[in-house]
Amino acid sequence: MTTNFFNPVTTQTWTNGRHQVRCVKVIQETQDVRTFCFMAEQPVLFFFKPGQFVTLELEIDNQPIMRSYTISSSPSIPYSFSITVKQVPGGKVSNWLHANLKVGDELVVHGPVGNFNSIDFPAEKVLFLSGGVGITPLMSMTRWLFDTNAAVDVEFIHSARAPRDVIYHRELVHMFSRIPEFKLHIICESKEDIGEAWAGYRGYLTEPLFELMVPDFMEREIFCCGPTPYMNAIKRILQHHNFDMSHYHEESFGATPVDVRDDVRELAEQAEVDAENIDSNDLHSIEFASTGKSVRIQPSETVHAAAAKLGLHIPKACGMGICGTCRVELKSGEVDMEHNGGITDEDVAEGYILSCCSRPKGDLVVDF
């Protein structure tokens, strides 16, 4: 690679959208966790907010699949970005990535997006809490603070199954050994069958242990990521102390809770009843300009649902306005869009919407 690759005149800046990237490095972090590093063929500055994520566009068993992963690297190293993936038993995408993705392979990513980040919630004192692979967004934040010599007091508590399962262990110890304001606490649930000694904390993160590690947690901006039971336990501790939850931020990994799935089914049944009673005059016309197709839908239906009725496939990953994959341009009309950070204010100003969470206020023309 020549120095011309890094010519600032030709270098582009990463923006939310669809991008072709190439895997340039694979790092075995633990026995079941790997980091995949990516660069673009043409120079791109991968600027993002530490904690944000990307969505991979993959084809597995001849089926298109979208899956979102947090960026684990820091924007302080801007010509590449990384994701860290845990191989989950039965996990279709994680197992495919571990078995197939190698150096030199190309794929498409969408992003970066996400409200869970350390830039939008600046503070002089922060507390990072992570469980398992939930460490990835907090590692991005920590790397950013370390690389930029930020004047921030950082307390980092990480919970893992065993010492051998601590992701980024050596790098964490290195960073936290060099800055007095950075303090690291690692808890291992078990030390059985690990093949190494462990003199650190053992067991689970209980309330007494939490108070012992970070006695001034009430004064800190808190960022938490991990399995749902882990985050629920953290929130119970904070609420028991009447912590101001506006200073608590979380990102979750895991399946949709059963109660949420039940709510979705109930809402779907109610929608069927409502559909039988709706007046045809209340329907809105949704036209897709590129194909010339159009359909009339209820005000409660989304633009993405309208496309599906016509057999049009708008790529989608999360369905909740998080990943930004389903972004389309609105040529005319207005929508009610309830997203969760998957689109920027700049994109909205330019006329883009997320089809999965946009409902028509009237007739629409969409560029798709």
N, C-alpha and C positions, 0 to 999 in steps of 0.2 A: 504494500500500500504506500503510495507516494504522499508527500505533504500537500499535493494539489487537492487531495480528497477533503482536506480541512479548510479549503479556501473560503473565507467568510463571505465572499461575494456570491458564491454559488450554493452555499449551505442554506437549507430551508429549515424552518421551525415547525415542530410537530404541532398539529392542531387536531381537534376532535374530528374523526372521520375514518375512512377505510384506507389502510396502508399495508403495502407489501414489505415484509421484513425477512431477514435470513438469520438462522441460528448460527452463532459464531463460537459458542462455548457451552459445555454441559458440565456442571459441578455436582458431584455426589456429596450432599451435605450430611446426611445420615443414611442409615440402612434403607429407608423408604422415602427419602426426600431428595429431590434434585432441583438445582437452579438452572434455568435455561436463559442464556444471554442472547440478545438480538441486536442487529444493526440493519440499516437500510443500505441498498446498493448505491444509491446516491446519498451524499451527506445530509443528514437530518439532525438537528439539535432536539433531542428528546426532553423538552421542558415539560414538567408536570408538577402538581402539588403533591408533596410526600404523603402517601396514604391512599392515593387514587388508584384506579385499576384499569385494565384493558380487557377486551373481549376477543378471544381467539375464534377465528372462523375456520372450522376444520371439516374434513370429510372422512367419516369413519364407517366402514362397511357400506360404502356407496350412499351414505346418508349425510346430509349437511347438519352439522352440530355447532352450536355456539356455546362457549363457556367463558365465564369471567374469572380473572385472576388478578390479585393485587400486584402492583409493581413493587418489587422488593429492593430494587436499587435506588440510588439517590439522583435527583436532577443535577447534582454537583458533578456528576460524570455524564455529560450530556450527549455523547455520540453513540450511546447504547443504552438499553434498558434490560431489566431482568425480571423474570417471574420465578417463584419458588413453589414447587408442586409436590404435595404429599401423595404417595401412591395409596389409594384407598381400596380395600378389598371390595370387589364388585363395581368399583368406579370405572365407568366406561371410558371417560376422557382421560383421567389421571393415569390409568393403566396403559392406554394407548400412547400417551406422551412419553411415559417411561420406557416403553418397549420400542417405540418407533422414531421419535424425534431425535435427530442427530445433527452434528455440525454440518453445515452446508445446506440443510433443508430450508425451504422457503414456505411461509404461510402468511395469511392475512390477519391483521389485528384491527380492532376498532377502539377508539379512545384517544386520549385518556379522559376519564370522567370520575365523578364521585365527590360527595359532600364530606366524607370522612377524611380529613386532612389537617395538618398542623398549621398551614398557612392562614386559613380562614379563622382560626382561633388562637391568635398569638398570646403568649403568656411568659412571664419570667420564671415561673415554677410549674413544671409539668410532672405528671405521673403516668407512665406507660404500664399497662397491665395486659398480659397476653397468656394464652393457653395453647400449647401445641403449635400447629402451623399458623395460628392466629398472630404469630409474631411478625409475619411478613410486612404489613403496613407500618407497624411500629419500628421495624428495622429500617425501613426507608426514611422515616422521620428522624431516627437516631443518627443514621449516616449523614443526613442533611445537616443536622445541628453540629455534628462532629466536624464535618468538612468545611463548614462555613464559620467555624469558631464563634458560634452564637453564644451570647451571654445568657444562657438558660440553665437553670438548676433542674437536672433530670434525675428522677427516681424511676428505675425500670424493674418491675417484678415479672418474672416469667415462670410459668408452671409447665413441667414436662413429665412424661412417664418415668424416665430414667435418665441418668447422665448421658448415655449414648444417644438419646433422642433430643438433646438440646440443639436446636438448629442455630447455626452461626456462633457456636460456643466460643471458639478461639477469637473470632473477630470482636465479639462482645467484650470479652476479658481485655483484649488489647485496647479498645476505645475507652473503656471505663477505668483502665489503669493509668491513663494519661491526663485525665481531666478531673480535678478534685470535685467539681460540681456535679459530676456524673456518678451515680451510685447504682450498682447492679445487685439484684437479689434473685437467685434461681432456686426453685423448689422442685424436688424430684419426688414423685409419688412413691417409687420403689427403687431399691438398689439391688434387687435380686437378679442374678444371672446377667450382670453387666460387665464383668471382667475388669473392673477398675474400682478404685477406692473413691468414696464420696464423703466429703466432710461438710457439705452444705446442708441447707434445709431439706427436710424430708416430710412427706405426707401431703396434706392439702392446705390451700391458703385459707386459714380460719381467720375469724375476726381478731382474736388476740395477736396472731402472727402478723396480720395486716397492720395493726396499730403499732406493733414493735418495729416493723421495717420502716414505715413511713409515718411517724407520729404527727407530722404536719400536713397530712393528706387533705385536710379541710381547706387549706390555702392554695391548693393546686388545681390546674386544669387537667382533667383526667381523660385519657384515651384508652379504650378497652377493646380487645378483639380476641375471640376464641369461640369454643363451642357454646351453644345457648345455655346449658346448665351452669357453665363457668361464669358467664356474664350475669346471669340471674343472681348468682351467689354474691357477686361483687355489688350489684345494685341493692341487694338486701342489706349488706353491710353499710353502704353509703346512706341509704334511707333511714337506717336505725340511728345514724348520727345526724339526721336532718341535713344532709349535704345538699347544697343548691345544685339540683340536677341539670340546670342550664349550663353548668361547667363540666358535664359528663357527656362523652361522645363515644359511640360504639359502632363497630362494624362486625357483622355476623357471618359465620360460615356454617352451613348445615341445611338439613331438609326443612321444608315448610311445615310448621307445627300443625298437629292434627286439628286444633280448634280453628285455625285459619282455613284449612281445607274444608272443614264443615261449613264455615261461613260462606265460602265461595259457592259450595253446592246449594246452599239455601238461597243465596242471591240469584243463582242461575235459574232455580225453580220459580222464584218470584218474577224474574224477567220474562219467563215463558207466559206466565199469567198476564203480565202487563202487555205483552205483545198482542194478545188476543183482544185487548180492550182499546188499543191505540187507534186514533183517528188517522186515516191516510194523509190528511192535510198537515199533520204534524211531522211527517217524514221529511228528511233532508236528502237532497241529491248530492252524491259524492262522485265526481268525475276524475278519472285518472288519465291525464293528458297524453302521456306517451303511448297509451294503448287505445285511447278513444272509448274505453269502456266506462260505464257508470252504473250506479245502483242507488236505491233509496233506502235509508236506514233510520232507525229511531234516534232521537237525541241522546239516549243513554248509551248507544253503541259507539265503538271507537273507529277511527279511520282504518286501523289495521284489520278490524273485523269486516269492514266494508270491502277491503281488498281481497280478503279470504273468500268472501261470497262470490267474487268474480273469478276465482282461481288464480289470483295474482299473489305472488309470494314476496312480501316485504321481509327481509331478514330480521329476526328477533331473537334475543337471548333471554332477557329477564322478564319481560312483560310488565314491569313496574316502573318504567321510566328511570332506570338506574344506569343501564349499560350504554345507552345512546345508539345501539345498533340499528334501530328502526327509524332513524332520522330520514325525513323526506322534506321536500320544499313545497310550501303551500303557495299556489299561484294566485288564488283568490278565496275570499271568505274568512271567517273567524272560527277559532276553536277554543274550547275550554281544556287547557292542558295541565294536568296535575302530575308533574314529574318529580323524581327524587334525585336530582343532580345530574341526570344523564345528558343535559344539553346546556350550553353556555348562554349567557345573556346576549353575546355577540351573534350567536347562531339564530336566536329568536328574533333579534333585530333585523337579520337578513332574510327572515321569512321561513325559517326551518321549524319543523315540529317533530315530536316523537309520536309516531302513529299509534303506538300501543296504549298511550294514555291521553290521547287527544279526542275529544268529542265535539261534534259540530254544533255551532250556534245557528247555522243556516246552511245554505248550499255551499259546497266547496269544489275547488278544482285543485288537484294535487299533481305535482310533477313526478309521475311514476308510470 
